[in-house]
Amino acid sequence: MALGIHLLVAGSEVQAKEGSQEDRIHVQYCNKNCTINEASSGCSKGCKCVFEGNNPQGICISISYLEDYPELDYEDPELNKASPRPLRN
């Protein structure tokens, strides 16, 4: 499967046509660069080191496939019931 990803330092963005399989792929920046002096310094668990073009500096990202879950209705009362409750003092 070919995957076209446009990475940004402050976050990430997946470019895909609406309704395509690629819109179910979530890419997230893991808040870490993965190269020091052009050598790999590794990424945390669940993240991978990627490079853009010929840039020798890599960044850590996580890539998740969201499968065929339906779109969430954030106003659904059942979803609100499942939300974590605030701590009580």
Residue pairs with C-beta under 8 A, 6 or more apart in sequence:
1 21
3 22
3 25
4 15
4 16
4 22
5 12
5 14
5 15
5 27
5 50
6 12
6 13
6 14
6 15
7 13
7 27
7 29
7 50
7 52
7 59
7 61
8 29
9 29
9 59
10 29
11 28
11 29
12 27
12 28
12 29
12 61
13 27
14 22
14 23
14 25
14 26
14 27
15 22
16 22
16 23
16 25
17 23
24 65
24 66
24 67
24 68
25 63
25 64
25 65
25 66
26 63
26 64
26 65
26 66
27 61
27 62
27 63
27 64
28 61
28 62
28 64
29 59
29 60
29 61
30 43
30 44
30 46
30 47
30 59
30 60
30 61
30 62
31 60
32 43
32 44
32 47
32 59
32 60
33 41
33 57
33 58
33 59
33 60
34 40
34 41
34 42
34 43
34 49
34 58
34 59
34 60
35 41
35 49
35 56
35 57
35 58
38 56
40 49
40 58
42 49
43 49
43 60
44 60
46 62
47 60
47 61
47 62
48 60
48 61
48 62
48 63
49 58
49 59
49 60
50 58
50 59
50 60
50 61
51 57
51 58
72 79
73 79
